[in-house]
């Protein structure tokens, strides 16, 4: 069986096709000194020989592995520091692989849970997965999302206790709804000195105290204690971008509260956490 015609040299288009790249990329390799300019034929076009193709194939293999062109050139030249560059590349690839795995796990949870709850950390979604469908409201999920961003997965897991109690105690949920409606009415038409603010803050304080009693009686805190003991294990579960301190995060989350609403929130904090040297003073609501 006769062999096909075997060229002694090939044009740039054939060289690019064989190496799995483009003529433009090869010209760039020439421009940066990564691939020497080959001899030119009578038509003044580049002609690539066996040695050129070997170099080009190695360039493509290293580039496909993620090695930068500068590091490829350093490797060919035997320059010192290539090992450090490769170590950094491996570290970067490991980080990317971990990010991809985290994305895969998030998609898996989302499909399994069947709601946005699956996009929260496993620590949070796992505590809420036994609730009846619809028991967790969209606004509850929104609050958990914000809390997880500010305080991490452990903070959101603590907050999950609140939503479990609200979902299983209709009378507390009803009062929560009434308070939320009244709080939304604290707009720019209400003065920060309006006496209704103190009354509403006292109601919120009493409601939060009742929620605390219900949480204590449900054993939810005891179940959470075991999770808190595993804090190091779950320390990296927070979803989202770069880490910020809670105060930095709070300062970047807009709520568009009117002055009356801000005064109300301050008053609730004062009632729930009265100043005391021993720190043992109970809420004054």
C-alpha positions as CSV (number, residue, x, y, z in Angstrom):
1,X,0.0,0.0,0.0
2,X,1.6,3.3,-1.1
3,X,2.0,6.0,1.5
4,X,0.4,9.4,1.0
5,X,2.6,12.2,-0.2
6,X,4.8,13.1,2.8
7,X,5.8,16.8,2.7
8,X,9.3,17.9,3.8
9,X,7.9,21.2,5.0
10,X,4.3,22.6,5.4
11,X,2.6,25.9,5.2
12,X,1.3,27.7,8.3
13,X,-2.3,26.6,7.7
14,X,-1.3,23.0,7.6
15,X,0.9,23.4,10.6
16,X,-1.9,25.0,12.6
17,X,-4.4,22.4,11.6
18,X,-2.0,19.6,12.6
19,X,-1.2,21.2,16.0
20,X,-4.8,22.1,16.7
21,X,-4.3,25.8,16.8
22,X,-4.7,28.8,14.4
23,X,-2.3,30.6,12.1
24,X,-2.9,33.7,14.2
25,X,-1.7,31.9,17.3
26,X,1.4,30.7,15.6
27,X,2.2,34.2,14.4
28,X,1.9,35.3,18.0
29,X,4.3,32.6,19.1
30,X,6.8,34.0,16.6
31,X,6.2,37.6,17.7
32,X,7.0,36.8,21.4
33,X,10.0,34.6,20.6
34,X,8.4,31.4,21.7
35,X,8.7,29.8,18.3
36,X,11.5,30.6,15.9
37,X,10.6,32.0,12.5
38,X,11.0,29.1,10.0
39,X,12.5,29.3,6.6
40,X,10.4,30.8,3.8
41,X,9.8,29.3,0.4
42,X,10.1,31.0,-2.9
43,X,6.7,32.6,-2.4
44,X,8.0,34.2,0.8
45,X,5.7,32.1,2.9
46,X,6.7,30.3,6.0
47,X,7.5,26.6,5.7
48,X,7.5,24.5,8.9
49,X,9.8,21.5,9.2
50,X,9.7,18.5,11.6
51,X,11.6,20.3,14.4
52,X,9.2,23.3,14.2
53,X,6.2,21.0,14.5
54,X,7.7,19.3,17.5
55,X,8.2,22.6,19.3
56,X,4.7,23.7,18.3
57,X,3.1,20.5,19.6
58,X,4.8,20.9,23.0
59,X,3.7,24.5,23.1
60,X,0.1,23.5,22.6
61,X,0.3,20.7,25.2
62,X,1.6,23.1,27.8
63,X,-0.8,25.8,26.9
64,X,-3.7,23.3,27.1
65,X,-2.5,22.4,30.6
66,X,-2.9,26.0,31.6
67,X,0.8,27.0,31.5
68,X,1.2,30.7,30.5
69,X,3.1,31.5,27.4
70,X,5.7,33.3,29.4
71,X,6.3,30.3,31.6
72,X,6.4,28.0,28.5
73,X,9.2,30.1,27.2
74,X,11.0,30.1,30.5
75,X,10.7,26.3,30.6
76,X,12.2,26.0,27.1
77,X,15.0,28.3,28.1
78,X,15.7,26.4,31.3
79,X,15.2,29.6,33.3
80,X,15.0,29.3,37.1
81,X,11.6,29.7,38.7
82,X,9.6,27.6,36.3
83,X,9.0,25.1,39.2
84,X,7.5,27.9,41.3
85,X,5.3,28.9,38.4
86,X,4.1,25.4,38.0
87,X,3.4,25.1,41.7
88,X,1.3,28.3,41.5
89,X,-0.6,26.9,38.5
90,X,-1.3,23.7,40.3
91,X,-2.6,25.6,43.4
92,X,-4.8,27.7,41.1
93,X,-6.2,24.7,39.3
94,X,-6.9,23.0,42.7
95,X,-8.8,26.1,43.8
96,X,-10.8,26.1,40.5
97,X,-11.5,22.4,40.9
98,X,-12.9,23.0,44.4
99,X,-15.0,25.9,43.1
100,X,-16.4,23.6,40.4
101,X,-17.2,20.9,42.9
102,X,-18.9,23.4,45.1
103,X,-21.0,24.5,42.1
104,X,-21.9,20.9,41.3
105,X,-22.9,20.3,44.9
106,X,-25.1,23.4,44.9
107,X,-26.8,22.3,41.7
108,X,-27.4,18.9,43.2
109,X,-28.9,20.3,46.4
110,X,-31.1,22.7,44.4
111,X,-32.4,19.8,42.3
112,X,-32.9,17.6,45.4
113,X,-34.6,20.2,47.5
114,X,-36.6,21.6,44.6
115,X,-36.6,25.2,45.9
116,X,-34.2,28.1,46.5
117,X,-33.6,26.6,49.9
118,X,-31.2,24.2,48.2
119,X,-28.9,27.2,47.3
120,X,-28.3,27.9,51.0
121,X,-25.5,26.0,52.8
122,X,-26.2,22.4,53.7
123,X,-26.1,23.3,57.4
124,X,-29.1,25.6,56.9
125,X,-31.1,23.7,54.3
126,X,-30.6,20.5,56.3
127,X,-32.3,22.1,59.3
128,X,-35.3,23.1,57.3
129,X,-35.9,20.3,54.9
130,X,-38.5,18.6,57.1
131,X,-40.9,21.6,57.1
132,X,-44.1,21.1,55.2
133,X,-44.2,22.5,51.7
134,X,-45.1,26.2,51.8
135,X,-44.3,26.5,55.5
136,X,-41.2,28.5,54.7
137,X,-42.1,31.7,53.0
138,X,-40.1,33.5,50.3
139,X,-39.4,36.4,52.8
140,X,-38.0,33.8,55.2
141,X,-35.7,32.5,52.5
142,X,-34.6,36.1,51.7
143,X,-33.8,36.7,55.4
144,X,-31.8,33.5,55.6
145,X,-29.9,34.4,52.5
146,X,-28.9,37.8,53.9
147,X,-28.0,36.3,57.3
148,X,-25.8,33.7,55.7
149,X,-24.0,36.4,53.7
150,X,-23.4,38.5,56.8
151,X,-22.9,35.9,59.6
152,X,-22.1,32.8,57.7
153,X,-23.8,29.4,57.7
154,X,-23.8,29.0,61.5
155,X,-25.5,32.4,61.9
156,X,-28.2,31.4,59.4
157,X,-28.6,28.0,61.1
158,X,-29.3,29.8,64.4
159,X,-31.9,32.0,62.6
160,X,-33.4,28.8,61.1
161,X,-34.7,28.0,64.6
162,X,-36.9,31.1,64.4
163,X,-38.5,30.0,61.1
164,X,-39.1,26.5,62.3
165,X,-41.0,27.8,65.3
166,X,-42.9,30.3,63.1
167,X,-43.8,27.5,60.7
168,X,-45.1,25.2,63.6
169,X,-46.8,27.8,65.8
170,X,-49.7,29.5,64.0
171,X,-50.3,32.0,66.8
172,X,-46.7,33.2,66.6
173,X,-46.7,33.4,62.8
174,X,-49.9,35.5,63.0
175,X,-48.3,38.0,65.4
176,X,-45.2,38.0,63.2
177,X,-47.4,39.0,60.2
178,X,-49.2,41.7,62.2
179,X,-45.9,43.2,63.4
180,X,-44.4,43.1,59.9
181,X,-47.3,45.0,58.5
182,X,-47.1,47.6,61.3
183,X,-43.3,48.0,60.8
184,X,-43.8,48.5,57.1
185,X,-46.1,51.4,57.9
186,X,-43.2,53.3,59.6
187,X,-42.5,55.3,56.6
188,X,-41.5,58.9,56.0
189,X,-44.9,60.2,57.1
190,X,-44.3,59.0,60.6
191,X,-42.2,61.1,63.0
192,X,-39.3,59.4,64.9
193,X,-40.9,60.8,68.0
194,X,-44.3,59.2,67.4
195,X,-45.3,57.5,70.7
196,X,-46.6,54.5,68.7
197,X,-43.0,53.6,68.0
198,X,-42.4,52.7,71.7
199,X,-45.6,50.7,71.8
200,X,-44.8,48.7,68.7
201,X,-41.2,48.1,69.9
202,X,-42.6,46.7,73.1
203,X,-44.8,44.4,71.1
204,X,-41.8,43.2,69.0
205,X,-39.8,42.7,72.2
206,X,-42.5,40.6,73.7
207,X,-42.9,38.6,70.5
208,X,-39.2,37.9,70.3
209,X,-39.2,36.8,73.9
210,X,-42.1,34.4,73.2
211,X,-40.2,33.0,70.2
212,X,-37.2,32.4,72.4
213,X,-39.4,30.5,74.9
214,X,-40.8,28.4,72.1
215,X,-37.3,27.7,70.7
216,X,-36.1,26.7,74.2
217,X,-39.1,24.4,74.6
218,X,-38.7,22.7,71.2
219,X,-35.2,21.5,71.8
220,X,-34.0,23.2,68.7
221,X,-31.1,24.9,70.5
222,X,-29.9,21.5,71.8
223,X,-29.9,20.1,68.3
224,X,-27.9,23.2,67.2
225,X,-25.4,22.8,69.9
226,X,-24.0,19.8,68.2
227,X,-23.6,21.7,65.0
228,X,-21.9,24.6,66.8
229,X,-19.4,22.1,68.1
230,X,-18.6,21.4,64.5
231,X,-18.0,25.0,63.7
232,X,-14.6,24.4,62.1
233,X,-16.1,21.8,59.8
234,X,-18.7,24.2,58.5
235,X,-16.6,27.4,58.6
236,X,-16.2,27.4,54.8
237,X,-19.8,26.8,53.8
238,X,-20.8,30.4,53.3
239,X,-21.9,30.9,49.7
240,X,-21.1,34.0,47.8
241,X,-18.2,36.3,47.0
242,X,-15.4,37.6,49.1
243,X,-15.6,37.5,52.9
244,X,-16.4,40.7,54.8
245,X,-16.7,41.3,58.5
246,X,-20.4,41.4,59.7
247,X,-20.1,45.2,60.3
248,X,-18.8,45.7,56.8
249,X,-21.5,43.6,55.3
250,X,-24.3,45.3,57.3
251,X,-23.0,48.6,56.1
252,X,-23.4,47.5,52.5
253,X,-27.0,46.0,52.6
254,X,-29.6,48.7,51.9
255,X,-33.0,48.6,53.6
256,X,-34.3,52.1,52.8
257,X,-35.7,52.6,56.3
258,X,-37.3,55.9,57.1
259,X,-36.1,57.7,60.3
260,X,-39.1,56.4,62.2
261,X,-38.2,52.8,61.3
262,X,-34.6,53.3,62.3
263,X,-35.7,54.7,65.6
264,X,-38.0,51.7,66.1
265,X,-35.2,49.2,65.3
266,X,-33.0,51.0,67.8
267,X,-35.7,50.9,70.5
268,X,-36.2,47.2,69.9
269,X,-32.5,46.6,70.5
270,X,-32.6,48.7,73.7
271,X,-35.5,46.7,75.0
272,X,-34.1,43.3,74.1
273,X,-30.5,44.1,75.3
274,X,-30.7,46.6,78.1
275,X,-27.4,48.0,79.2
276,X,-26.1,46.2,82.3
277,X,-22.6,45.8,83.7
278,X,-23.2,42.1,84.5
279,X,-24.9,41.5,81.1
280,X,-27.6,39.5,82.9
281,X,-30.5,42.0,82.8
282,X,-33.5,40.3,81.1
283,X,-35.4,42.1,78.4
284,X,-37.5,45.0,79.7
285,X,-40.5,44.4,77.4
